[in-house]
Amino acid sequence: MDRRKTRASGPSDESLRIARTIVCYEACPDSEVPHAVARGLWAHDMNSPFAAGEHVSVNAARPMEERACREAAQP
């Protein structure tokens, strides 16, 4: 049986991983991102949603994940 993902089911895991990588690359060189936060983001597994951690707050992680989901959903 051929199981294909439909657009209604949302972006693929690969699309989200790529979008998270792009969002991280754009955020980390930003001079306003403290070194500890950038280090925490670089260590993040791009197969998982951005989440708060030792150096990353919920206020930093949530917008990055939302942006990655929006970008992954674009055709």
Steps between C-alpha positions, in 0.01 A plus 500: 500500500636839403477743792558855389487801723237752401539876537216499756705281734764772532866531411723195491753431774778574251347840414479588868860391562621719214287797613626465859858495373445819296329678792788402731767615252324836469457547876842395629718763324264775623701729729205520740504125567720436807784251454347246740169507311673457164699207640178339626333545163795357306489191722129450423391188308325642192275192483325621818297817555685792656443493875619684806822368646788596724578821308195535273183651642144419397482855360791421265404143405130547425531767227782305332290182487194691376707661224650166399152346478374790286799478266475122470130527408566737208492335157 
